[in-house]
Amino acid sequence: MRCRVVRTDVVQPDILFIQDRLDIIGEKFVSSAPDLLVEILSPGTKTRDRKLKFRLYARFGVRELWIVDAPERSVEVYVNAGGRFRLGECYSFRKTLYSKILPRLRIPLASIF
């Protein structure tokens, strides 16, 4: 699913999660900010994910962003504060990831990496 962040900017996150606002899901686009986005870094998209998409998602109002670095076996969790992301936590593969906005979500990263 793609997200239309402004009239001319359309981005496609690797994973998105929307809680209790199914009306924002259109046929081709999500019309409002998803609650949680996940970007899985790859050599071809790493710069775009960390710079352009990072800024767009923050401005668009995404509440939480996870940046997954598979070769490093780590996940950075960013929380939106006033249109800017701040790093909430960086998890290594030995830790259990906790979402800031979905408190019951727990992912033991060793089971993924």
C-alpha positions in Angstrom: 0.0 0.0 0.0 1.3 3.4 -0.8 1.0 6.6 1.3 0.3 9.9 -0.3 2.2 12.2 2.1 1.5 15.4 0.0 -0.1 15.9 -3.3 3.1 15.2 -5.2 4.9 12.8 -2.8 4.0 9.2 -2.8 6.1 6.6 -0.9 5.7 2.9 -0.3 6.9 1.6 3.1 7.8 -2.0 3.5 5.2 -2.5 6.3 2.5 -0.3 7.6 0.0 -0.6 10.5 -3.2 1.3 11.0 -5.1 1.0 14.2 -8.9 1.8 14.4 -9.0 4.1 11.3 -9.8 1.9 8.4 -11.5 4.7 6.7 -8.1 6.2 5.7 -7.4 3.1 3.5 -8.3 3.9 -0.1 -8.2 1.7 -3.2 -4.7 2.9 -4.1 -3.5 5.1 -1.3 -3.6 5.6 2.5 -4.9 9.1 2.8 -3.7 9.9 6.3 -0.6 8.9 8.4 -0.4 5.3 9.4 0.3 4.7 13.1 3.4 2.6 12.5 5.7 2.2 9.5 8.6 -0.3 9.0 11.4 0.3 6.6 13.8 -2.6 6.0 17.1 -1.2 4.8 18.8 -2.5 1.6 21.9 -1.2 -0.2 19.7 0.3 -2.9 17.2 2.1 -0.6 19.2 2.8 2.5 19.9 6.5 1.8 16.3 7.2 0.6 14.8 5.4 3.7 17.0 7.2 6.2 16.8 10.7 4.7 13.9 11.5 2.3 11.3 9.0 3.7 12.4 9.7 7.3 11.6 13.4 6.9 8.4 12.8 4.9 7.0 10.3 7.4 7.7 12.7 10.3 6.0 15.6 8.6 3.1 13.4 7.5 2.4 12.5 11.2 3.4 8.9 11.3 3.5 8.1 15.1 6.2 5.5 15.1 8.9 4.4 12.6 11.0 1.3 12.7 14.3 1.1 10.7 15.3 -2.5 10.3 19.0 -3.2 9.5 19.1 -6.9 8.7 22.9 -7.2 8.2 23.5 -5.5 11.6 20.6 -7.4 13.1 19.2 -4.3 14.7 16.0 -2.2 14.8 15.8 1.5 15.6 12.5 2.7 16.9 11.7 6.4 16.3 8.7 8.2 17.9 7.2 11.3 16.4 7.3 14.4 18.6 5.9 17.5 17.0 6.6 16.6 13.4 10.1 15.2 14.0 11.3 11.8 14.9 13.4 11.2 18.0 15.1 7.9 18.6 13.2 6.0 21.3 15.3 2.9 21.4 17.8 0.8 19.4 17.4 -2.9 19.7 19.9 -5.6 19.0 19.0 -9.1 17.9 19.3 -10.3 21.5 16.6 -8.0 22.8 12.8 -8.0 22.7 11.4 -5.1 20.7 8.6 -3.1 22.4 6.5 -0.6 20.4 6.0 2.8 22.1 2.4 3.2 20.6 1.4 -0.5 20.8 2.3 -1.5 24.3 1.2 -5.1 24.0 3.4 -5.7 20.9 6.6 -7.5 21.8 8.9 -9.1 19.2 11.9 -11.2 20.4 14.3 -10.2 17.6 16.3 -13.4 17.9 13.3 -15.1 16.4 13.5 -12.9 13.3 17.3 -12.4 12.7 
